[in-house]
Amino acid sequence: MAVTVYHNPKCTTSAKTVALLQEAGLNPVVVEYLKTGWTREQLLDLVKRSDTDLRGLLRERGTPAEDLGLLKPDATEGAILAAMVAHPILVNRPIVDGPKGVVLARPIEKALTVA
């Protein structure tokens, strides 16, 4: 199974994660999720195979998360999911999907745990 990195090329952490995987001898598939977007099914699958929930993947800084009410304690997973599909920037990065699972690679070394 290939390793996939859901990547934002403007993010230094994301770029470092891709480089780390390449230095480890892997050739990750790089998906620029801001261009491709997300589906409900895709996000639910990533969360199911990770150690976090949708709220754990929610990016707050530099996004409309607060304006959309997603940072409130009563924001539902359904509302967060719908917003992430509508606004891909709401999904934190880099997400690494490998044969051993899925992680939000913060710190970047977490990427190697699923590769």
C-alpha positions in Angstrom: 0.0 0.0 0.0 1.3 3.4 -0.9 1.7 6.3 1.6 -0.5 9.3 0.8 0.1 12.8 2.1 -2.8 15.2 2.1 -0.7 18.3 1.5 -0.8 22.1 1.3 2.3 23.3 -0.5 2.2 26.6 1.3 2.6 24.9 4.7 6.2 24.4 5.9 5.2 21.5 8.1 3.5 19.8 5.2 6.5 20.2 2.9 8.8 18.9 5.7 6.6 15.9 6.1 6.8 15.0 2.4 10.6 15.5 2.5 10.9 13.3 5.6 9.1 10.5 3.9 11.2 10.8 0.8 14.4 10.8 2.9 13.1 7.5 4.4 13.1 6.0 0.9 9.3 6.3 0.4 7.7 7.9 -2.6 4.5 9.3 -1.2 1.5 10.1 -3.3 0.9 13.8 -2.7 -2.6 15.1 -2.8 -3.1 18.9 -2.8 -6.4 18.8 -0.9 -7.1 22.5 -1.4 -7.4 21.7 -5.1 -9.1 18.3 -5.0 -11.4 19.0 -2.0 -12.8 16.4 0.3 -15.8 14.1 0.3 -17.8 13.1 3.4 -16.8 9.5 2.9 -13.2 10.3 2.5 -13.0 12.3 5.7 -15.0 9.8 7.7 -12.7 7.0 6.5 -9.6 8.9 7.5 -11.0 9.7 10.9 -12.1 6.0 11.4 -8.5 4.8 10.7 -6.8 7.5 12.8 -6.4 8.3 16.5 -8.5 11.4 16.4 -12.0 12.7 15.5 -13.2 15.4 13.2 -12.7 18.1 15.8 -9.1 16.9 16.1 -8.6 17.5 12.4 -10.2 20.9 12.5 -7.8 23.7 11.6 -8.6 26.9 13.5 -6.0 29.4 12.5 -6.4 31.1 9.2 -9.8 29.5 8.5 -13.4 30.5 8.8 -13.9 28.0 11.7 -14.8 30.6 14.3 -17.1 32.5 11.9 -18.9 29.2 11.1 -19.4 28.5 14.8 -17.3 25.4 14.7 -15.2 26.2 17.7 -18.2 26.3 20.0 -18.4 23.3 22.3 -21.9 22.5 21.0 -20.8 22.3 17.3 -21.8 18.9 16.1 -19.6 16.4 14.2 -22.2 16.7 11.3 -21.7 20.5 11.2 -17.9 20.2 11.3 -18.0 17.5 8.5 -20.2 19.5 6.3 -18.1 22.6 6.7 -14.9 20.7 6.0 -16.4 19.4 2.7 -17.5 22.9 1.8 -14.3 24.6 2.9 -11.2 22.3 2.5 -9.0 24.8 4.3 -10.7 23.7 7.6 -8.9 20.4 7.5 -5.5 20.5 9.3 -2.5 19.2 7.5 -0.5 17.2 6.8 -2.6 14.0 7.0 -0.6 10.9 6.2 -2.4 7.7 5.2 -0.2 4.6 5.2 -0.4 0.9 5.6 -0.3 1.2 9.4 -3.1 3.8 9.7 -3.7 7.5 9.4 -2.1 10.4 11.4 -2.1 14.1 11.5 1.7 14.5 11.2 2.3 17.1 13.9 5.1 16.7 14.7 6.2 15.5 11.3 7.9 12.4 12.7 4.4 10.9 13.3 4.3 10.3 9.6 6.8 7.5 9.9 4.6 5.6 12.4 2.1 4.8 9.6 4.4 4.3 6.7 
